């Protein structure tokens, strides 16, 4: 039995397996009553299983964890599932989640890593962008000003793709960002994300009227809007209207 009882992470797990004379370790375990609290992400209860094999050539691990509910930056999530198939030579991680109260919204995250490359893509998509923005404002109580041009938008997909070829060692994480709504590309650009501070730097190209609507919604300073370009420079949580630690 391996258990944890910390503020950031807690769980109860039971394991069984074998250790052979050759040194190969074969383990399988069940995880129950898990909880996670790491800044913006809080998971109240997760369960799942993990299996791993370790020998002279390396390791292989497969796992599946599921949670009925969680919150990310105070946004309620539901039906969270993470599937992992990892090894010495390659990692594959798939994450799927819904938004509580918005059954048409789907969040996806896919990671693949090998010795030569690393790919990560995250996306959120649904059938009613205006309704989604209005719902997020309602549950987070941030008092956003949402223009009619945004409220009228329906089918959408916002995607961010990690660009490892543009990253230098120890530097921020570069992402290519796009958003398509009602068949029209609304955003297209590149940003740098600093995971330690949640800062973002970069620029996004859009239409002038959309730039104005997004400026009002994300409370972006006027000096950061130049015609149809939006310059991002600051804490990502402030753009979303959340309080940030001093």
N, C-alpha and C positions, 0 to 999 in steps of 0.2 A: 504494500500500500504506500502510495506517495501522495501527500496532501500539502496544500498551501493555504495560508490564511494571512494575506497581506492586503493593504488598501488597494494597491494597483492590480493584484491578481490573486484569486482564490479558486481552489478546485479540490475535488476528491477523486482519486484515481486508484484503480486496482490493476495490477500487472501480473502476467505469467509468461514464462518462456524457458529457453534452454541456453546453456553455455557449453559448447562442445570443446573437446580437447584441442581441436585445431585453432581455437580462438574465436570461432564464429558465434555471435550472440544473436538470438532470435527472440524478439519480445512483441507482445500484443497487450494493449491496455484499453480500458474504458474510462472516460472522464465524465463526471457528473457534477451537478451543482456548481458549475464554473461561473465566475464573475470577473469582469474586467473594468478598470477605471484608469484610462491613460489620457488625461487631458480632455480633448473634445469628444472622445469615444468612450461610452459607458455601456457595457453589456451586463444585464442583471442576472442572466442565467443561461449557460450554454452547456451542451452535452455532446458527446461524440466518442470516437474511437481512434486509436493510433496503433500502427504496426510498423516495426522497424527491424532490419537485419544489418548487422555490422560484421565485416570480415576484413581480411588483409587487403582486399581490393577497394574497400571503401564502405559506403553505407547506402541503404535504400530505406525510404520511409514513405508510408501512405497514411493519410488521415482524413477524417471528415468530422467537422464540427458544425453544430446547428444551434441557433438561438431563436426563440419566439419573438423577442423584442429587444431593442437597444435604442440608444440616442447618439446622434452625432451632431455636435454644436447645437444641442437642444432640439434637433429635428428627430421625431420619433420614427424608428425603423421597425420593420417586421419581417418575419420569414427569412432570417439571415442564414446563409449556408456557405461554408468554405471547404473546398476539396483541395488536398495537397498531394502531389506525387513528386517526391524529391529524391535526389541521390547525389553521389559525388560528382557525377558528370553533368547533371541537368536537374533543374527545378521547374515544376509546373504548378501554379496556384490559380484557382478559380474562385471568385467571390461573387455571390448574387444576393441581392437584398431588395425588399420592397419598402415603400414609405407608408407608414401607418395612416389610414384615412384616405389614401390616394391609391386605389387598387391598380390603376393603369400605369403607375410609375415603376420603372425598373432601374436599379443601379447595378452595374457590372464592373468587375476589375479582373484583369487577366495578366499574369506574370509568367514569363518564360526566361530561364537563365541557363546558359551553357558556358563553357570555358571561354568561348570566343565572342559571345554576344549576350545582350540582355534586352528584353522587350517587355514593356509595361503599358497597358492601355486601360483607362478608366472612362466610363461613360454613364450618363443618366439620360433616360429617354421616356417619353410618355405621349399621351394623346391630347393634352391640354396644358400648354405652357402658362397661359394666363391664370388658369385655375391653380396650378402648382405654385406659382409665385404668391398668389393671394393666400393659399393655405399655409405656406411657410411663414408668411408675415403674421398670420393669425396665431399659429402655435408658438412662435418665438417672441411675439409681442414686441417687435422692433419698430413698429410704426413707419413702415416703408411707404413711400409715395410711388404708386404704380400707375404708369401712364396707360391710357386706353390702347395705344399701339402695342403695348406688351400684353395687356389683358385679352386682346382679340386673337393672339397667336394660339394655335392649336398644336398639331403634331410637331414634336421637336426631338433633337438629340444633341447634347453637349458632350464633347469628347476631348480627352487630353491624352496625348501619346508621349511617353518618355523618349528623349532623344540622347541616348548614351554616347553617341559619336561626337556630341557637342560639349560633353562634360569633361572638365579637367579634374585631376585627383584632389579630393577634399573640397571641391567647389560645389555651388548650388546645383539643383537638379533642373535641367532644361526640359521644357514641355512644349509641344505644338498643340495649340488649342483651336478647336473649331466648334461652331454651333450652327445647325441647320434647323429652320422652323418653317413649316408650311411649304417645304420644297425650296426655300431660298436660304443661301448661306448668309447668316446674320453676323458671324464673328469668324475671324481668321487671323492667327498671329502666333507669337512665341513669347513664353514667359520663363523666368528663372524662379524656382521655389527654394527657399531656405528652410529646411525642416526644423532646425533648432529654434528659429524665431518666428516661423510662419510668415515671414516676409515674402513678397512677390515683387519682381521687377520685370518689365517688358512692355510690349505694346500689342494692341489688337486693332485690326482694321474692320470697319463696319460702315453703315450708311449714316449720313449726318443726323437724320431724325432718330435713328436707333441709338446713336451715340448720346444724344440728349436724354432719351428715355432711360438709358442705362446709367447715365450720370446721376439722374434724380434717384434711381432705385438704389444704386450702390454708394450714393453720397460721395461721388468722386469730385475732387476740387476742379473748378472751371479751368484752371491752368493746365490740367492734365488732359484736356480735350482740345485737339487741334483738327478742325474740320471733321473728317471721318475716322480719325485715329484716337484711340484711348490709351493713355500712358498709365501703367500701373506701377506704383512705387509706395510700398508700405505694408502694414500688417494685413494679411488676408482677412482676418476676423473683423477688422474695422470696416472693410468694404461690405461685409455681410451684415454689419450692424450689431455685432456681438461685443460685449465688454471684454477688454483685454487686461491681463495682469500688469501691474505697474512694475 
